[in-house]
Amino acid sequence: MSLVDKLKWRYATKKFDSTKKIAADKLQNILDAVQLAPSSLGLQHYRVLVIEDAGVREKLKAVAYGQQQITDASHLIVFAAETNINEEFGKKYIDNVAATRNAPREALAGFEGMVLGAINGRTPEQLLLWAQKQAYIGLGVLIAAASEQKVDNCPMEGFDPTGFDEVLGLKEKGLTATVIVTIGYRAEDDDLSKAAKVRRPADEFFIHI
């Protein structure tokens, strides 16, 4: 099956089979794909929390309007935007580029200037929005990677970010919950799995210029 076929197969799974867990190798493949997701300037402006702990998920369900997917899915994934994107953050990234590519630090001066200019040219509010947008790119990659392996998934915005931040201690880590996704395997009695996928017609959705 092609990726398009897998995306036709997937749906926003509302009812997971709580007895089925994702195999470790499949989970790692999904996480590897997310780590390779593109981001503006390559900064990876967010962190990804992989939550299995049942007690923690019960607390999170309470600040996610009691949605059962939070506890029934195999794993809960939280994309948390960095809240301290500053010069130090940018310079640390350049250090990583130099080390990874075995390049002299001074040879990256031009790129470093671009990175620091992008950071310093934004207000704190703009920096947070920038980071949150990048997190959604990571979410899209996760959905595709999970679907490619026939792992069900449900991206979710229906939660209280402040509540998640408190339960997970994210503020102390310089993070804030942005978007979440549950992954696992659909329950056999989830009627939505049999419903036709609804999308706008292609000739209405795409604009070719």
N, C-alpha and C positions, 0 to 999 in steps of 0.2 A: 504494500500500500504506500502511496505517495504521502507527503506531508499534507497536501490538500485533502486527501481521503481521511487522514487521521483527524484533521480539524473538522471535517464534516461529521466524524464519529463523536467528537467531544461535545460536551454541553456543560453548562454551569451546574455541576452536580450538587443537589440540595440534600440528598440522602446517601450517606456513605455506609458501607458495610464495616462496622467497627471491629470485626474479627479478622479482617484482611490487612496485612501490613506490606509496605513496599520493601522489596528485597534491597539489601544494602548496596549492591552494585548498581541497581536501577536508580536509587536515590542519589548515589554519588555522580552518576552520569548527568542527572538533572542539575545538580549543584555545579558540576563542572561547566555545563552550558551557561548557567547564570554568571559564573565567574568570568566567562569569555564575552559576556554581553558588551556591546559598545556603550560608551559614555562620552560626554563632551570633554574633549582634550584628554580622554583616557583617565580621568580623575577618580572614577568610581566613587561618586558622591554619597554613597549609602552603604549600609551593612545589611547582612541577611541573617536573620535568626531562624534556626531550625528547631522547632519545639515539639518534643515528644512527651515530656513529663505530664502525666495525667492531672496532678494537682494544680500545676500552673495553668493548664488549659481550662480547668474548671473555673479558676479565677478570671481568666480572660473571657470565657463565655458570659460571665456576669456583666462584663462591660462591652459585650458584643450583642446585646439585645437577646441573649439566651439562644442564639442560633446553634443548632445541634451539630452542624458541621465542625465547629471548633473542637469538640471533644470526640466525635465519631470518626473523623478522617484519620488516616494513618499518621500524617504529619501536618502541623500548622507552620506555615512560613510567613515571617514578618519582614517586610522591607522597611528599614528605618533610615531616614535621611540624616546625614551629618548636619549638626547645628553649629559646628565650629570650623567652617571652611574659611581659612585665613592664610596669611603668608606662610606660616609654619606648615600648614597642611600642604600648600603648593610646593614648598621646598622639599618636604619629605617625599613627595611624589617624584620630583626631579632626581632626588637621591636614588630612588628605586629604579628609575629609567637608566641612570648611569650604571648602576650595579648590574641590572639585568642584561643590558646591551654591551657591557664592558667598555663603556665610552668615557672619555675624560669629562669630568664635571664641567670644565670651562667650555667644552665644545657644545654644551647645551644651553649656553647663556641666552641665545636668541629665543629658544623655546621657553625657557624659564621666564623670560620677560613677558612672553605672550600669556603664560599661565597666570603669573602674578598680576598682570594687567587685567585679565578676565575676572580675577577674584577681587582686586581692589576697586574695580570699576562698578561693582555691584553693592547695593545696600544689603544689610542683613536679611531683610525680607526677600529681596531678589535672590540672594544666595540660597535661601531655604527653598524657594520655589524652583530654582535651577536644580537643586539636589533632588527634589521630589519628582521632577520630570524625568530625571535619569533613572530613578527607582522604577518608574513605570516601564521604561525600556527593558529593564531586567525582568519585570513581571511578564512582559510579552514573550521574552525568550524562554522563561520558565514554562509558560503555558504551551508553547510550541514543543519544547523538549519533553515535557511530561506526556503530551498527546502523542508524540512520535513513538513513545514506549507504551502507549495505551494505558497510561496512568491518568485517572480522572482528576479533575481539578476544578476549583471554584474561586475565582478572584472575588474579593470582598472589600467594599468600602463601608459597610454597615457596622461600624464599631466606634468606640469612643477613644480617639488617639491619646487623650490625657490619661484615661484609665489604663490603657496598654502601657504607656510610658511609666506609670506608677508601679504596675504589677511587675514589669520587666526591669525596672531600675534604669530606664533608658536615658533619663535626663542626666544622670551622673556619668553616663558614658558619652555624652555629647551627641545623643541621637533622639529622634522622635519618630514614632510609628507613622508610616505613610499609607501603606496599602498592605493587605494580607491575602494569602491564598491557602486554601486547604487542598491537600493532595491525598489520593488513596484510590479506593475502588468503589464504584457505585453499588448501592443495594439493589437486589433483584426486583424489589417492589417499588422502585422509584419510577413513577409514571412519567416523569419528565424525560427519562432516557428514551422513551418511545415517541416523544412528540417531535413533529417536524421542526427543523431549524428555520427560524424566521430571520431573514435579512432583507434589506432593501434590494430591489432588482439592480443588476449590474449596470444597466443602461441609465439608471437614475443615480446610482452611487458613484460611478467613475465619471470623471470629466477629462476627456482627451483633448488636448490643445495642440 
